[in-house]
Amino acid sequence: MTQKTLDFEVESTIEVPIFNKFLPTISKMDDGPVKVNEWDIPNTIKELSYLTHSHYRYYGKFPSVVAGQILEQLPPPSDKHYVLDNFCGSGTTLVEAKLRGIKSFGLDISWLSVLASNVKVSNVDISAVQAELRLLVQWFEKNKCSFEAPEDSFSQKWFEDCAAKDLNAIRHYLLNLTESEVKDFLVVAFIGIVRRVSKAHDGEVRPHINKKKKQRDVISAFSKKVNDMCKDHIDFIGLVDDNVNATSLLGDNLSLPEQFDDGLCYLAISHPPYLNSFNYAPVFSLEFYWGELFEEHYTGGVKKLYKSEMRAHPANEKLTEGYFSHLKKCYEETYRIQKDGAYLAIVIGDCTRNKKLVPVVQKTIELVKEIGYELVEVNYRTTHYGLGKYAYSHRADYHGDQEEKKDGIIIFKK
Ligand SMILES: C[S@@+](CC[C@H](N)C(=O)[O-])C[C@H]1O[C@@H](n2cnc3c(N)ncnc32)[C@H](O)[C@@H]1O
């Protein structure tokens, strides 16, 4: 790290840990009773996908440093207190919390998200993963010809025949492994390559056929994915204390599990789907298709919970009403489990509907205040990544040309 002093530069010997390197630059806009700031996050997705954040590509995740900055500002007062992310997605909050030695829980309606979140923070034995990968590749080379592509129209639409055969073979091997952290790790890697080896665009949120896509070799893509994850995971394990709990649970945030009735949730971090952006289940339809046979194990038989996810698109009047009523109910739940003095940080953005602004940030502030929380801080973030051909410029984007659209990190206190 280079520190600027009066007229010369000195090299510090203390390295900033990677997870603190890209924290937002904060400018104060109002220092009144409710603080208003701007958080500038100029980094690329690649820079912000350090350590295990890159294990699983999750459309609509927040930059790791958003969770990091909230945790820096509001660290729980003891190691009994914890952070709960009630829309935990791919577990960004859990990774950032564990890196800081903070106990955390996540909740999501999608079993794939819960699995990916748990794998990202696991203390899996990486040499055992590598040994299993070697066995899998040997087995694959001997047995791949015995597998056919599924015959249904979904598979035929989204996958070349040879890719579907190979995916089928790898899935067969993984299904036969005994339950373990190694298996979970490999299943996440498997689900993580599905989009890449499909006929769909890699970068688009909702899958669309890319007629120009070059077919990738499935077993090479899988091996590379596992090896990349192993490298990142070793670095992560080296930085964290495994005694610090980080667990994601499958469930609907409209009714929090009893275990959270202990009064120890000091901070709830919450990043709901953005209004008028997209719904998660259809975006992950290819992954759910190849994951289906694993589902029962990871859900304990609770089938297709992800189908009752909070809907965010298209934002017609009825859906918008349901969206805000979901927000109100789920924050009534966090309020119910939290003690006075605890915090709620909501990460949420405005959108436009028929070219008219829907002031989601302001509406959220109002409805959360109605529940009884006090507003203490509003941070508006600028996020520079997401520009380019895959940005949904007509939906939720916050890149300058729509000055009035805000993306906020709103902090409340009970
Ligand atoms: C914007 S994403 C969160 C992304 C997360 N911050 C991350 O970095 O990966 C919203 C998440 O809410 C989940 N979700 C939707 N409805 C839910 C519900 N009723 N209960 C719990 N989670 C829900 C979706 O499955 C999705 O993963």
The ligand as an ORCA input file, in Angstrom:
! r2SCAN-3c Opt
* xyz 0 1
  C     -30.922     -9.796     -5.387
  S     -30.747    -11.473     -4.992
  C     -29.638    -11.481     -3.658
  C     -28.231    -11.601     -4.135
  C     -27.209    -11.637     -3.034
  N     -27.068    -10.371     -2.366
  C     -25.856    -12.058     -3.582
  O     -24.916    -11.266     -3.550
  O     -25.757    -13.164     -4.140
  C     -32.296    -11.842     -4.303
  C     -32.490    -13.262     -3.818
  O     -33.748    -13.334     -3.156
  C     -34.211    -14.669     -3.236
  N     -35.629    -14.686     -2.845
  C     -36.705    -14.333     -3.574
  N     -37.831    -14.486     -2.864
  C     -37.444    -14.910     -1.630
  C     -38.167    -15.253     -0.435
  N     -39.490    -15.181     -0.398
  N     -37.468    -15.658      0.633
  C     -36.104    -15.760      0.581
  N     -35.382    -15.460     -0.521
  C     -36.042    -15.050     -1.613
  C     -33.891    -15.052     -4.668
  O     -33.840    -16.456     -4.827
  C     -32.539    -14.356     -4.872
  O     -31.499    -15.264     -4.622
*
